[in-house]
Amino acid sequence: MVSKRLSIFGLISAAALVSGVLVGCGGSSASTAGQTGTVVTTGGVTTSTGTSTAAPASGTWQQVQVTTPSGSDSGIVPPGQPDITTTTVVGVVPKTTPFLGNVQFAGFNARTTASTHPLNISYDNGATWAWTGINVNADTSLDKNLVLAGGTKCWLQAVGPFAIVGGTAFAPTQLTLQQFIYGLIVNADGTISLPTAISAKLPANNGTTAAGNHVDVTFPTPDFATGSGQLKITWPGITKTQTKILVNGSARFNDPLQDSSDNVPSTGVTTVQFLLSQ
């Protein structure tokens, strides 16, 4: 596995994911020379804080009723969370809100169902995963509200494959992603470290990373005004990483080398991972 200090992407993810934070950065690789196609996307999600009905620590997901400033609704507490009581502050990732624009399931058709695209959770840096009880929709939104206890940390994995589409009807482009992984911090006040704004220009499948690719991300302030983010992207035989310091909650991941020999495979990328440190 080749390791590089400059990445080509930064999800989200999720969904990001889950997510979805993606970037284009330089360096050289053994990838086959490609084209200069790009995809452009924007996104971001605003989370809420509140309280919920009780959910004792459990190895399985639980449905709760959660109350935020916008009202009351059902939500899902994933397995592995600590005891949640009626006074516990929680953070809520809203359902039906896409994290990125211009996204669909790769190879999407009428037979594709959300159950084949789970949102998973890990508390050991991705060594083991458990299903949250939530699935990822074709547009990168969640099919249920995700409820997380304040003061916790976890990793979320949105399983695709996803396709970010761009270009024009006469020159369509697409970037395929097999999965997003995002490291979440949930502060004691319930604020979650998901970007509130994302603006990205990305290389398409089989495209060069030297086309001015970048991702601008902004996190909730003041909770996440400082710290650093690390992006990692992998495809067969290649691993790329880049770390950037947040300034007023924002950072840009880009391609300082503009190396035209660095190209995404025609099948896209395997994993896009983003970790936030404070």
Solvent accessible surface area in square Angstrom, and as a share of the most:
residue,aa,sasa,rsa
1,M,168,0.75
2,V,73,0.42
3,S,89,0.58
4,K,29,0.12
5,R,163,0.59
6,L,48,0.24
7,S,0,0.00
8,I,0,0.00
9,F,0,0.00
10,G,0,0.00
11,L,2,0.01
12,I,0,0.00
13,S,0,0.00
14,A,0,0.00
15,A,1,0.01
16,A,0,0.00
17,L,0,0.00
18,V,4,0.02
19,S,3,0.02
20,G,0,0.00
21,V,0,0.00
22,L,2,0.01
23,V,0,0.00
24,G,0,0.00
25,C,0,0.00
26,G,0,0.00
27,G,11,0.10
28,S,60,0.38
29,S,26,0.17
30,A,99,0.76
31,S,24,0.16
32,T,112,0.65
33,A,83,0.64
34,G,30,0.29
35,Q,125,0.55
36,T,98,0.57
37,G,22,0.21
38,T,31,0.18
39,V,0,0.00
40,V,88,0.50
41,T,3,0.02
42,T,84,0.49
43,G,28,0.27
44,G,16,0.15
45,V,5,0.03
46,T,104,0.61
47,T,27,0.16
48,S,39,0.25
49,T,48,0.28
50,G,16,0.15
51,T,54,0.31
52,S,9,0.06
53,T,66,0.38
54,A,63,0.49
55,A,1,0.01
56,P,86,0.54
57,A,62,0.48
58,S,40,0.26
59,G,69,0.66
60,T,91,0.53
61,W,98,0.34
62,Q,42,0.19
63,Q,123,0.55
64,V,7,0.04
65,Q,83,0.37
66,V,4,0.02
67,T,70,0.41
68,T,19,0.11
69,P,128,0.81
70,S,108,0.70
71,G,37,0.35
72,S,69,0.45
73,D,55,0.28
74,S,40,0.26
75,G,2,0.02
76,I,2,0.01
77,V,2,0.01
78,P,2,0.01
79,P,10,0.06
80,G,44,0.43
81,Q,6,0.02
82,P,64,0.40
83,D,89,0.46
84,I,2,0.01
85,T,67,0.39
86,T,92,0.53
87,T,116,0.67
88,T,32,0.19
89,V,62,0.36
90,V,0,0.00
91,G,0,0.00
92,V,8,0.05
93,V,2,0.01
94,P,33,0.21
95,K,71,0.30
96,T,94,0.55
97,T,47,0.28
98,P,57,0.36
99,F,6,0.03
100,L,4,0.02
101,G,27,0.26
102,N,82,0.42
103,V,15,0.09
104,Q,74,0.33
105,F,5,0.02
106,A,24,0.19
107,G,67,0.65
108,F,106,0.44
109,N,59,0.30
110,A,110,0.85
111,R,198,0.72
112,T,35,0.20
113,T,71,0.41
114,A,34,0.26
115,S,80,0.52
116,T,81,0.47
117,H,11,0.05
118,P,30,0.19
119,L,0,0.00
120,N,19,0.10
121,I,2,0.01
122,S,2,0.01
123,Y,96,0.37
124,D,62,0.32
125,N,111,0.57
126,G,23,0.22
127,A,80,0.62
128,T,89,0.52
129,W,77,0.27
130,A,44,0.34
131,W,110,0.39
132,T,0,0.00
133,G,1,0.01
134,I,0,0.00
135,N,18,0.09
136,V,0,0.00
137,N,39,0.20
138,A,30,0.23
139,D,60,0.31
140,T,1,0.00
141,S,2,0.01
142,L,2,0.01
143,D,45,0.23
144,K,73,0.31
145,N,11,0.06
146,L,0,0.00
147,V,0,0.00
148,L,0,0.00
149,A,2,0.02
150,G,22,0.21
151,G,56,0.54
152,T,19,0.11
153,K,141,0.60
154,C,4,0.02
155,W,41,0.15
156,L,8,0.04
157,Q,21,0.09
158,A,0,0.00
159,V,43,0.24
160,G,8,0.08
161,P,45,0.28
162,F,1,0.00
163,A,0,0.00
164,I,0,0.00
165,V,49,0.28
166,G,24,0.23
167,G,52,0.50
168,T,85,0.49
169,A,99,0.76
170,F,199,0.83
171,A,63,0.49
172,P,100,0.63
173,T,31,0.18
174,Q,66,0.30
175,L,0,0.00
176,T,14,0.08
177,L,0,0.00
178,Q,74,0.33
179,Q,40,0.18
180,F,0,0.00
181,I,15,0.07
182,Y,1,0.00
183,G,7,0.07
184,L,3,0.01
185,I,17,0.09
186,V,2,0.01
187,N,36,0.18
188,A,81,0.63
189,D,72,0.38
190,G,0,0.00
191,T,23,0.14
192,I,0,0.00
193,S,0,0.00
194,L,5,0.02
195,P,3,0.02
196,T,53,0.31
197,A,47,0.37
198,I,8,0.04
199,S,48,0.31
200,A,3,0.02
201,K,64,0.27
202,L,0,0.00
203,P,0,0.00
204,A,6,0.05
205,N,34,0.17
206,N,45,0.23
207,G,0,0.00
208,T,8,0.05
209,T,0,0.00
210,A,23,0.18
211,A,26,0.20
212,G,35,0.33
213,N,1,0.01
214,H,36,0.16
215,V,0,0.00
216,D,46,0.24
217,V,1,0.01
218,T,47,0.27
219,F,2,0.01
220,P,24,0.15
221,T,77,0.45
222,P,118,0.74
223,D,36,0.19
224,F,0,0.00
225,A,25,0.19
226,T,96,0.56
227,G,20,0.19
228,S,22,0.14
229,G,1,0.01
230,Q,56,0.25
231,L,0,0.00
232,K,64,0.27
233,I,0,0.00
234,T,25,0.15
235,W,7,0.03
236,P,108,0.68
237,G,41,0.40
238,I,5,0.03
239,T,17,0.10
240,K,0,0.00
241,T,11,0.06
242,Q,8,0.04
243,T,61,0.35
244,K,57,0.24
245,I,121,0.61
246,L,6,0.03
247,V,103,0.59
248,N,122,0.62
249,G,0,0.00
250,S,42,0.27
251,A,13,0.10
252,R,109,0.40
253,F,0,0.00
254,N,48,0.24
255,D,6,0.03
256,P,78,0.49
257,L,104,0.52
258,Q,87,0.39
259,D,38,0.20
260,S,79,0.51
261,S,55,0.35
262,D,0,0.00
263,N,1,0.01
264,V,0,0.00
265,P,32,0.20
266,S,78,0.50
267,T,100,0.58
268,G,2,0.02
269,V,2,0.01
270,T,53,0.31
271,T,17,0.10
272,V,1,0.00
273,Q,20,0.09
274,F,1,0.00
275,L,39,0.19
276,L,14,0.07
277,S,63,0.41
278,Q,120,0.53
